[in-house]
Amino acid sequence: MGRRGFGSIRTLPSGKRQARYTGPDLGVHNAPMTFTRKQHAERWLAAEEDLISRGVWTPPEIRAAKPKAPTVGAWISKVIDRRANRTRRPLAQTTIDLYRKDYRLRISEPLGTVLLTDLTPAMVAAWWHGLPSTPTQNARAYALLRSAMSDAVEDELIERNPCRLKEAGKPAPAHTGEAITVPELFTYLEAVPESRRLPLMIAALCGLRSGEVRGMRRRDIDLGGRTLHVEQAVSRVRADGHHWEWRIAPPKTAAGVRTVALPDMMIDPLRAWLKKAPAGRDSLLFTAADKRSPMIDTTLRDAHKRGREAIGRPALTIHDLRRTAATLAAQGGATTKELMRLLGHTTVSVAMLYQVADEERDRARAARLDATIKKATEG
């Protein structure tokens, strides 16, 4: 048994620790739970001693009779809400929707109604091995559960995270990504409908995401400066259990807000498009049939399918057009920092976060791309 100034800690045959002390009522009071680590038992005794010193102590047996810990489902919902409303880097609505979807489809049954304090490693393992064959979603669901349980440990709701599976990591992606050559890009663009050619060209030559392309406004195009500005993206978010609505918001990270130099071959198509696009600086360039709502993602994907069929690339995704832009830039001599700037990427390195790529270098990157396109055209 460990001796200390206030209370005592003894090791049980199971290896766990039991903490006890004599209270102001002269009665001996045991902790309502045992502890895996001695430090946790000491922390409990210190907290009890603090209650006594402040004159707010009540017997731990009475306090332990309060409502039980929340269920796994209630706790995950609380964690998501807390992260969505935090001051620093709150979750984007699209991420919130994804978390809730993963919980609903993968975690809620059978773990949602389990009390937080009753969740064991064996239960987590049984749940994991019973999941359907959807590796990516399963990995996301496990990551959400493990992260929520880590928060429960931090809040001292549980002593140890029950998510300890080593085989539950993120699986290798089924699609590793590919890029197309400039001659293939010409064939690709020729095959897509003319009304969808420009947004796909922007994705392939300027490295924008689909939502960023569809979120572009008149004000974001600077033909005089030969640049485009990425300041927002569109997405569909769940408004309630049955309806979805448009969300137009800045990119998720500060690096996502960027200026990208335009290659020569995009100037004339953009000028022609601006002549027929809806008026107003804040009007979207690429809209649905009503000329107001954003173009839906499936519209662009359907056009993309026609382009990839024309070049015999059945696995090519719209996101691969972004890889194409990065590959062409790298082949033209762009540095890693220039590629980060082009794509709006960040890294965990604090030094990288504070470095700023020179806009003139980005213009040089666009000029190198022009040279590659010109050479392919002449060939």
Secondary structure, 3 states (H helix, E strand, C coil): CEECCCCEEEECCCCCEEEEEECCCCCEEECCCCECCHHHHHHHHHHHHHHHHCCCCCCHHHHHCCCCCCEHHHHHHHHHHHHHCCCCCCCCHHHHHHHHHHHHHHHHHHHCCCEHHHCCHHHHHHHHHCCCCCHHHHHHHHHHHHHHHHHHHHCCCCCCCCCCCCCCCCCCCCCCCCCCCHHHHHHHHHHCCHHHHHHHHHHHHHCCCHHHHHCCEHHHEECCCCEEEECCEEEEEECCCCCEEEEEECCCCHHHCEEEECCHHHHHHHHHHHHHCCCCCCCECCECCCCCCECCHHHHHHHHHHHHHHCCCCCCCHHHHHHHHHHHHHHCCCCHHHHHHHHCCCCCCHHHHHCCCCHHHHHHHHHHHHHHHHHHHHC
